[in-house]
Amino acid sequence: MNFKNLKNLTARLFGVGKGRVYFNPLKLDEIKKAITRKDIKKLTDVKIEIGNRRPIEIMPKKGVCGARARERDAQRAKGRQRGHGKRKGTFKARTDPKTTWIAKIRVLRNFLAEMRNKKEINTSEYRKLYLLAKGNFFRNKKHLGEYVSGMKKNKELIK
């Protein structure tokens, strides 16, 4: 017997796809007798003993496998899959310039405050360096450190 119509009817009745409707092959004779929607509902609601399955079952949704996504994320964490072909937005769209600036200036200002507190630089030097940092003179913390050490060497040469 062709169960196609029965499967379609069951799918519509429960609001699921035909792929999620399961007919138990051992209970096909019972399923054949089901003609109305009421009959189909009865077959899905049948109380079952342990180990047996209902004549008609609605299978659970299949989720998306996370393994491939986790593998991709691991590769991206290593710096892979970041080439031109994978990029969808402009550089500014991918990394907000303001956020990068905030992160950079915080690092520089904290470093300057740290040096001032340790008496590595005096307040007038701190102020000059602070303004240079504000003007985006320093590329990063290392550059600022090198600049300060260069300033100190120049002072020693003058003395």
GICORHU-V48065 format. One record per residue. N is the residue number from 1. PHI is phi in whole degrees, -180 to 180 (none if undefined). PSI is psi in whole degrees, 0 to 359 (999 if undefined). BURIAL is # if it has 9 or more other C-alpha atoms within 8 Angstrom, else .. Layout:
N&PHI&PSI&BURIAL / N&PHI&PSI&BURIAL
//
This chain:
1&none&147&. / 2&-90&119&. / 3&-97&9&. / 4&-58&311&. / 5&-64&320&. / 6&-63&319&. / 7&-66&317&# / 8&-61&316&# / 9&-62&316&# / 10&-63&316&# / 11&-61&316&# / 12&-67&322&# / 13&-62&320&. / 14&-100&359&. / 15&68&38&. / 16&-126&173&. / 17&-78&160&. / 18&-63&332&. / 19&-66&337&. / 20&-88&352&# / 21&-86&126&# / 22&-119&124&# / 23&-100&125&# / 24&-70&120&# / 25&-63&336&. / 26&-79&345&. / 27&-118&27&# / 28&-65&327&# / 29&-63&323&. / 30&-68&320&. / 31&-66&324&# / 32&-57&323&# / 33&-72&339&. / 34&-72&121&# / 35&-117&316&. / 36&-94&171&. / 37&-64&324&# / 38&-63&318&. / 39&-61&318&# / 40&-65&317&# / 41&-60&319&. / 42&-62&319&. / 43&-68&331&# / 44&-82&333&# / 45&-92&0&. / 46&-58&130&. / 47&-71&137&. / 48&-121&151&. / 49&-80&160&. / 50&-61&134&. / 51&97&337&. / 52&-98&160&. / 53&-115&158&. / 54&-68&156&# / 55&-62&317&# / 56&-124&131&# / 57&-130&147&# / 58&-101&115&. / 59&-75&152&. / 60&-69&158&. / 61&-65&143&. / 62&-88&128&. / 63&-83&176&. / 64&-85&133&. / 65&-69&126&. / 66&-88&350&. / 67&-62&316&. / 68&-67&320&. / 69&-65&319&. / 70&-64&320&. / 71&-64&317&. / 72&-62&316&. / 73&-63&322&. / 74&-65&319&. / 75&-65&319&# / 76&-68&327&# / 77&-64&329&. / 78&-81&353&. / 79&97&7&. / 80&-84&168&. / 81&56&43&. / 82&-124&12&# / 83&-72&183&. / 84&-59&324&. / 85&-66&335&. / 86&-92&352&. / 87&-89&132&. / 88&-108&325&. / 89&-105&172&. / 90&-71&171&. / 91&-59&318&. / 92&-70&331&. / 93&-74&327&. / 94&-77&322&. / 95&-130&116&. / 96&-66&121&. / 97&-60&325&. / 98&-65&316&. / 99&-63&318&. / 100&-64&319&# / 101&-62&314&. / 102&-59&314&. / 103&-62&315&. / 104&-65&312&# / 105&-68&327&# / 106&-63&316&. / 107&-61&312&# / 108&-63&315&# / 109&-67&321&# / 110&-64&319&. / 111&-64&317&# / 112&-63&316&# / 113&-63&322&# / 114&-63&314&. / 115&-64&321&# / 116&-66&318&# / 117&-67&328&. / 118&-84&0&. / 119&66&27&. / 120&-76&329&. / 121&-132&152&# / 122&-89&177&. / 123&-66&324&. / 124&-68&319&. / 125&-63&318&. / 126&-57&313&# / 127&-62&316&. / 128&-63&313&. / 129&-65&322&# / 130&-59&314&# / 131&-69&324&. / 132&-63&318&# / 133&-63&318&# / 134&-62&327&. / 135&-84&10&. / 136&64&35&. / 137&-74&322&. / 138&-93&134&# / 139&-71&318&. / 140&-161&185&. / 141&-63&320&# / 142&-62&316&. / 143&-61&318&# / 144&-63&316&# / 145&-61&317&. / 146&-65&322&. / 147&-64&317&. / 148&-66&316&. / 149&-64&324&. / 150&-65&320&. / 151&-61&317&. / 152&-65&319&. / 153&-63&317&. / 154&-62&321&. / 155&-63&317&. / 156&-64&322&. / 157&-66&322&. / 158&-66&320&. / 159&-70&999&.
//
